[in-house]
Amino acid sequence: MSTPARTSPSAWRVVWWFGFVSLAADMVYEGARSVYGPVLAALGASAVVVGMVTGAGEAVALVLRLAFGPIADRTGRYWSLTILGYGLTAVCVPLLALAPRLGAAGLAFAATMILLERLGKAIRSPSKSALLAHVASAVGRGRGFGVHKALDQVGAFAGPLVVAGVVALASLWWGLAVLAVPGAVAMLLLLTLRRRVPDPSVYDDSPPPAAAEHPAPRRGWWAEVVGAGLPGDFFRYAVAASLTTGALVTFGIIGYHLTVDGILPVAAVPVVYAAAMGVEAVAALVVGSVFDRTGPQVLLLVPVLVALVPALALGSTLVAVLVGVLAQGVQDSTVKAVVADLVAAPRRATAYGVFAGVQGLFAIVGGVTAGWLYDRSLPALVAVVALTQLVALVLLADTFRRSGRLRRAG
């Protein structure tokens, strides 16, 4: 394995640069996501439509990585795909501000922009994660991914606050338009990083898993898409982790609930979302450090937290809603570090795509189901999520017990 040139930035500096790119980009799409419920409601959407659009958006962002992961590994164009994906987000989110000017077509236009923005996430995520995994190996993957996630969540915290301020001073639609500024910053930072670090693999000197010591034969396209040849431990983990994703009530539904039930004014909804993102930023640093010291068992906390979300976040009192949203913010900090430990570098983008694809299948079902149950029976929604998380907890525990290849730091 080659080593970084003397003029190359340190591994930690590159991790921070990747984090700053995500910080600016998260200001864009998390700022928008914080008001997707009110935006769609203002355009005439019902709770079912909100759940369908936001759930489909998450499915697009996750399922389509099944294709873009293998594309990245086959072509080696990790940087090109990363740049294209971020570009879609930077353009599509501000365009949402045009929706109310389109009359009856406004709702369809907004749904399309939301789905295209999520497509950008699908295009870039496997490539970006593969690039970051190389660099993070030099600093500890739990800490590397944790720091990146924390910076990511700083943007997710700041974006909704910016939107909330603009909505309070002007309008919901100007709150979306202003997000063009951090979008442009994200693209400038990303292009600069690409020029400074054209090949992040020079930072990666970790040994490959035993299964990857002998190269596998070239597989067909569909075999790559479904992850043929990836370790069985990886698939068990993907299913277990995806059960928590599918049962997680999207903030689109929560924002819709806060607005329609009159619990909060529209301008305050992004503030609630920002609070959850702030909690997740702190959790990413803490959980990443614990992961490097103790191993992946720390992720057994996730199903417990997810089970609390609908019971609290869809309540009738503001305090209960806030506690539920904060619980939602803690889940998801080091799941990608586990994938990097299970799969060798030449197929990591494929693995991230497959992992996200499984998550996406659960997300679309979960989003539609949550919207449908919200209109009919909140106790049934709470019960369904709790049961799903019990299954997820048992499966995660069994996966970690059976997997002898999961890295344990220290």
C-alpha positions as a printed Julia matrix, in Angstrom:
410×3 Matrix{Float64}:
   0.0     0.0     0.0
   1.35    3.42   -0.94
   1.71    6.22    1.58
   0.54    9.83    1.37
   2.96   12.25   -0.28
   4.7    14.79    1.91
   2.48   17.54    0.49
  -0.74   15.63    1.15
  -2.86   16.78    4.12
  -2.97   14.57    7.21
  -5.66   11.9     7.5
  -7.42   13.8    10.26
  -7.45   16.95    8.15
  -9.07   15.05    5.28
 -11.68   13.58    7.62
 -12.49   17.11    8.76
 -12.67   18.36    5.16
 -15.14   15.6     4.29
 -17.07   16.62    7.39
 -17.21   20.26    6.37
 -18.55   19.28    2.94
 -21.28   17.26    4.63
 -21.92   20.12    7.07
 -22.69   22.55    4.25
 -24.69   19.98    2.26
 -26.69   18.97    5.33
 -27.65   22.58    5.89
 -29.33   22.32    2.48
 -31.22   19.05    2.58
 -31.82   18.78    6.32
 -33.0    22.38    6.35
 -35.51   21.4     3.68
 -36.45   18.09    5.32
 -37.3    19.94    8.53
 -40.25   21.57    6.73
 -41.25   18.85    4.25
 -44.39   18.14    6.29
 -45.57   21.78    6.35
 -44.47   22.31    2.73
 -46.47   19.36    1.42
 -49.42   20.23    3.65
 -49.41   23.8     2.29
 -49.59   22.36   -1.22
 -52.63   20.25   -0.35
 -51.12   16.9     0.69
 -52.78   14.55    3.18
 -50.91   12.6     5.89
 -50.84    9.54    3.62
 -49.3    11.59    0.8
 -46.73   13.09    3.19
 -45.8     9.62    4.41
 -45.67    8.29    0.86
 -43.48   11.12   -0.49
 -41.06   11.18    2.44
 -40.93    7.38    2.61
 -40.41    7.14   -1.16
 -37.71    9.79   -0.89
 -35.84    7.72    1.67
 -36.34    4.64   -0.49
 -34.86    6.43   -3.52
 -31.91    7.6    -1.43
 -31.31    4.08   -0.16
 -32.52    1.53   -2.73
 -30.84    3.15   -5.74
 -27.48    2.85   -4.02
 -27.78   -0.79   -5.08
 -26.92    0.42   -8.56
 -24.53    3.25   -7.78
 -22.35    1.22   -5.41
 -21.35   -1.31   -8.11
 -21.01    1.5   -10.65
 -18.47    3.18   -8.39
 -16.5    -0.03   -7.76
 -16.5    -1.03  -11.44
 -15.56    2.36  -12.87
 -13.44    3.74  -10.02
 -15.16    7.12  -10.5
 -15.76    7.66   -6.81
 -15.07   11.38   -6.96
 -17.21   12.0   -10.06
 -20.23   10.28   -8.55
 -19.74   12.1    -5.26
 -19.65   15.47   -7.01
 -22.69   14.68   -9.19
 -24.72   13.6    -6.19
 -23.96   16.69   -4.15
 -24.72   18.84   -7.2
 -28.26   17.47   -7.46
 -28.93   18.34   -3.84
 -27.51   21.85   -4.2
 -29.83   22.55   -7.17
 -33.09   20.73   -6.39
 -33.7    21.96   -2.85
 -33.78   25.71   -3.64
 -36.05   24.97   -6.61
 -38.74   23.83   -4.15
 -39.37   27.53   -3.56
 -41.04   27.67   -6.98
 -43.75   25.12   -6.1
 -46.51   27.53   -4.94
 -46.16   29.48   -8.2
 -47.13   26.41  -10.24
 -50.73   26.19   -9.08
 -52.23   22.7    -9.25
 -48.92   21.29  -10.42
 -47.13   22.57   -7.32
 -47.55   19.41   -5.27
 -46.29   17.15   -8.07
 -43.35   19.49   -8.69
 -42.42   19.55   -5.0
 -42.61   15.75   -4.78
 -40.38   15.48   -7.87
 -37.76   17.85   -6.44
 -37.75   15.93   -3.16
 -37.22   12.65   -5.0
 -34.47   14.13   -7.21
 -32.68   15.51   -4.16
 -32.83   12.03   -2.63
 -31.51   10.6    -5.91
 -28.47   12.8    -5.41
 -27.98   11.15   -2.03
 -28.16    7.72   -3.67
 -25.59    8.65   -6.31
 -22.99   10.08   -3.95
 -23.32    8.11   -0.74
 -21.62    4.77   -1.63
 -18.71    6.58   -3.27
 -18.31    9.13   -0.49
 -18.44    6.42    2.18
 -15.83    4.35    0.32
 -13.53    7.38    0.03
 -13.99    8.23    3.69
 -13.44    4.62    4.8
  -9.93    4.74    3.31
  -9.01    7.88    5.23
 -10.77    6.88    8.46
  -8.74    3.66    8.65
  -5.71    5.8     9.51
  -7.38    7.42   12.53
  -9.75    4.66   13.74
 -12.92    4.05   11.79
 -15.25    4.58   14.73
 -13.68    7.95   15.52
 -13.28    8.89   11.85
 -16.88    8.16   10.93
 -18.0     9.62   14.27
 -16.27   12.97   13.68
 -17.61   13.09   10.12
 -21.11   12.31   11.37
 -20.84   14.97   14.08
 -19.9    17.66   11.55
 -22.65   16.35    9.29
 -25.11   16.84   12.13
 -23.83   20.34   12.88
 -25.07   21.2     9.39
 -28.28   19.33   10.08
 -28.66   21.46   13.2
 -27.81   24.78   11.56
 -29.86   24.32    8.38
 -33.26   24.02   10.09
 -32.44   27.01   12.3
 -31.65   29.1     9.23
 -34.92   27.98    7.65
 -36.83   28.72   10.86
 -35.41   32.25   11.0
 -36.21   33.02    7.37
 -39.71   31.52    7.67
 -40.38   33.68   10.73
 -39.13   36.83    8.98
 -40.4    36.19    5.46
 -42.13   32.99    4.31
 -41.82   29.23    4.09
 -40.76   29.48    0.46
 -38.0    32.01    1.08
 -36.76   29.62    3.76
 -36.14   27.08    1.0
 -34.67   29.56   -1.49
 -31.95   30.74    0.92
 -30.53   27.21    1.05
 -28.87   27.86   -2.33
 -26.06   29.59   -0.39
 -24.79   26.61    1.66
 -25.3    24.47   -1.44
 -22.79   26.58   -3.34
 -20.37   26.44   -0.38
 -20.59   22.64   -0.29
 -19.7    22.36   -3.97
 -16.75   24.73   -3.62
 -15.36   22.77   -0.64
 -15.86   19.44   -2.4
 -14.07   20.51   -5.57
 -11.19   21.86   -3.5
 -10.91   18.58   -1.58
 -10.95   16.61   -4.85
  -8.03   18.66   -6.12
  -6.01   18.27   -2.91
  -6.7    14.54   -2.36
  -7.25   12.79   -5.7
  -6.62    9.3    -4.23
  -7.72    8.8    -0.58
  -6.75    5.1    -0.73
  -3.14    6.11    0.03
  -4.2     6.59    3.65
  -5.53    3.02    4.01
  -3.03    0.47    5.28
  -5.49   -1.82    7.05
  -5.26   -5.53    6.17
  -8.16   -6.95    4.12
 -10.56   -9.5     5.64
  -9.47  -13.09    5.13
 -12.2   -13.68    2.58
 -10.74  -10.96    0.37
  -7.13  -12.23    0.25
  -7.88  -14.15   -2.95
  -9.68  -12.01   -5.55
 -13.15  -13.24   -6.52
 -14.0   -13.84  -10.17
 -15.67  -11.04  -12.12
 -19.44  -11.1   -11.58
 -22.3   -10.02  -13.77
 -24.07   -6.71  -13.29
 -27.12   -8.07  -11.46
 -24.95  -10.23   -9.26
 -23.07   -7.08   -8.24
 -26.29   -5.18   -7.6
 -27.6    -7.8    -5.16
 -24.22   -8.17   -3.47
 -23.25  -11.66   -4.59
 -20.14  -12.81   -2.76
 -20.42  -10.37    0.13
 -20.02  -11.96    3.6
 -23.02  -13.55    5.27
 -22.34  -11.5     8.4
 -22.8    -8.38    6.32
 -26.27   -9.44    5.12
 -27.43  -10.39    8.62
 -26.31   -7.01    9.87
 -27.98   -5.18    6.97
 -31.35   -6.77    7.66
 -31.11   -6.17   11.41
 -30.12   -2.52   11.04
 -32.79   -1.95    8.38
 -35.53   -3.06   10.72
 -34.79    0.02   12.8
 -34.88    2.25    9.7
 -38.2     0.87    8.49
 -39.88    1.38   11.85
 -38.58    4.92   12.37
 -41.39    7.45   11.93
 -40.06   10.1     9.5
 -39.88   13.7    10.58
 -42.19   14.48    7.67
 -44.96   12.76    9.62
 -43.85   14.37   12.88
 -43.75   17.83   11.29
 -47.17   17.24    9.76
 -48.47   16.23   13.21
 -47.01   19.33   14.86
 -48.55   21.62   12.24
 -51.96   20.05   11.63
 -52.68   19.44   15.33
 -51.69   23.02   16.13
 -48.97   22.04   18.61
 -46.42   24.42   17.06
 -46.44   27.17   14.42
 -44.72   26.33   11.13
 -41.69   28.52   11.91
 -40.99   26.53   15.1
 -41.02   23.09   13.45
 -37.47   23.39   12.04
 -36.22   24.32   15.52
 -37.49   21.0    16.88
 -35.76   19.2    14.03
 -32.54   21.12   14.71
 -32.62   20.02   18.34
 -32.74   16.38   17.25
 -29.82   16.94   14.88
 -27.81   18.58   17.66
 -28.33   15.54   19.87
 -27.26   13.28   17.03
 -24.04   15.29   16.54
 -23.04   14.73   20.17
 -24.12   11.08   20.0
 -21.96   10.49   16.93
 -18.8    11.54   18.77
 -19.64    9.55   21.9
 -20.81    6.39   20.14
 -17.91    6.49   17.67
 -15.4     6.57   20.51
 -17.2     3.8    22.4
 -17.36    1.73   19.21
 -13.57    1.85   18.8
 -13.09    0.72   22.4
 -15.82   -1.88   22.89
 -17.08   -2.95   19.46
 -20.48   -2.83   17.74
 -22.56   -3.92   20.73
 -23.11   -0.22   21.45
 -25.56   -0.25   18.51
 -27.94   -2.47   20.51
 -29.2     0.8    22.01
 -30.7     1.86   18.66
 -33.85   -0.35   18.63
 -34.68    0.73   22.18
 -34.55    4.4    21.18
 -36.49    3.89   17.95
 -39.27    2.13   19.87
 -39.74    5.29   21.98
 -40.17    7.68   19.04
 -43.83    7.24   17.97
 -45.13    6.96   21.53
 -43.58   10.33   22.38
 -43.13   12.26   19.13
 -46.76   11.81   18.08
 -48.17   12.77   21.46
 -50.46   15.67   22.24
 -48.12   17.61   24.53
 -45.07   19.57   23.41
 -42.78   18.04   26.06
 -43.56   14.5    24.92
 -43.01   15.45   21.28
 -39.64   17.02   22.05
 -38.44   13.96   23.98
 -39.53   11.69   21.15
 -37.77   13.74   18.49
 -34.57   13.83   20.57
 -34.71   10.04   20.93
 -34.97    9.85   17.15
 -31.83   11.97   16.86
 -29.6     9.49   18.73
 -30.06    6.55   16.32
 -27.54    6.36   13.43
 -23.94    7.27   14.07
 -21.57    4.36   13.47
 -23.51    1.87   11.35
 -21.21    2.52    8.38
 -18.12    1.76   10.42
 -19.42   -1.8    10.91
 -19.85   -2.23    7.14
 -16.27   -1.09    6.52
 -15.02   -3.72    8.97
 -17.03   -6.51    7.35
 -16.18   -5.88    3.68
 -12.84   -5.45    1.89
 -12.02   -2.1     0.25
 -12.53   -3.16   -3.42
 -16.21   -3.91   -2.74
 -17.08   -1.39   -0.05
 -19.05    0.94   -2.34
 -21.08   -2.1    -3.48
 -21.62   -3.12    0.13
 -22.75    0.38    1.11
 -25.14    0.31   -1.84
 -26.6    -3.07   -0.87
 -26.85   -2.02    2.77
 -28.71    1.16    1.82
 -30.9    -0.75   -0.62
 -32.12   -3.06    2.11
 -32.74   -0.03    4.32
 -34.7     1.63    1.52
 -37.05   -1.29    1.06
 -37.93   -1.1     4.73
 -38.15    2.72    4.61
 -40.8     2.91    1.9
 -42.97    0.31    3.64
 -42.44    2.02    6.97
 -43.22    5.5     5.63
 -46.49    4.5     3.99
 -47.52    2.33    6.96
 -46.79    5.13    9.43
 -48.85    7.62    7.42
 -51.74    5.15    7.1
 -51.74    4.23   10.79
 -51.37    7.88   11.84
 -54.75    8.65   10.23
 -56.4     5.64   11.87
 -54.87    4.59   15.18
 -51.87    6.03   17.01
 -51.87    3.2    19.58
 -51.62    0.7    16.7
 -48.68    2.66   15.24
 -46.92    2.64   18.61
 -47.5    -1.11   19.01
 -46.28   -1.98   15.5
 -43.05    0.0    15.97
 -42.41   -1.55   19.4
 -42.87   -5.08   18.04
 -40.59   -4.39   15.08
 -37.85   -3.08   17.36
 -38.04   -6.13   19.58
 -37.33   -8.26   16.52
 -34.51   -5.9    15.49
 -32.91   -6.07   18.94
 -32.93   -9.87   18.99
 -31.53  -10.08   15.47
 -28.78   -7.53   16.1
 -27.7    -9.31   19.28
 -27.6   -12.64   17.44
 -25.66  -11.1    14.55
 -22.99   -9.63   16.81
 -22.73  -12.9    18.73
 -22.27  -15.02   15.6
 -19.92  -12.72   13.78
 -16.3   -13.51   14.63
 -14.99  -10.94   12.16
 -16.38   -7.8    13.74
 -13.44   -5.69   14.83
 -13.08   -4.9    18.53
 -10.73   -2.08   19.32
  -8.29   -2.38   22.16
